[in-house]
Amino acid sequence: MVYCMIFLRDLGEVERKKGLGIHLFGRVPCVGEYISLDSEGPHLKVAQVHHTGFSSNHSAELYVVEATDMQMVGSEHHPPA
């Protein structure tokens, strides 16, 4: 398990929009993956990952954008009808 600091960005922007805190993950998510910080929250797409092995309270910083292009989870496992 690893802790990651999450920062929300506007699509196409370089600067941080808002810090979303430190969250626990089974592994550090990769660029292009979708995450959600809780069951009611929005889906977020990982845009950039910075590994921070020197930090004592988290292993990586994740820069995310609100997902607008997310396909249905599991849709690749079901052939079209």
N, C-alpha and C positions, 0 to 999 in steps of 0.2 A: 504494500500500500504506500502511496506517495501523496504528499500534499502539494497542490498547485495553486498559485495565486492567479486569479482570473481578472482580466481587464476587458471591458467592452469598448469597441471602436465603432465608428460610423464606417460604412463600406467606402473604401477608397481613401480614407483618412489615415494618417500616420500616428497622430496623437491619441492618447487615451481619452475616452469619453467618460468612463466611470469605472471605479474599482468595484468588483463584485465579491471580494473577500478571498479567503483561502478555503479550498475544498479538498476533500479526500477522494482519490481515485485508485482503482486497482493497478493502474499503470499510467504513465504520462500519455495523454491523448496525442495523436498525430495531426499534422496539418490536413485539412479536408474532412476530418471526422466531425460528427455532430454530437453535442453533449446537451444535457439539461441539468440544471442545478437542483431542481426538485420536480415532483410529479405534476405540479400545477404551472411551473414556469415555462417561459418560451424556449424553443430549441435554438441552440447557438452553434455556429460553425467555427471551428478552430482555423484561424487565418495565419497565426504565427506562434512558434514555440521557442522560448528561450530557456535553456537548462541553466539552473542556478545552483550548482553543487556546493558553492561556497556559503549559501544561506543556511541558517540553522532551523528556519521554520517552514521552508518549502523547497521542493526539488526543481520546480519549473514555473515560469510565468507563461500563461496562455493568453493570447490576444484573440478575441472572438468577435464575430459580428452576428447580428440577429439573422437567423436562417430564413431565407425567402424562397430558396430553390430546393428544399428538402423533399425527397421522394418518400413515399410511404415505407416505413420500416418493414423489412421482410418482403417487399414486392419483388425483389430479384429471385426469391425462392419459389415463386408461384408463376407458372407459365400463363400467358394471356389466354383468356377464354375464347 
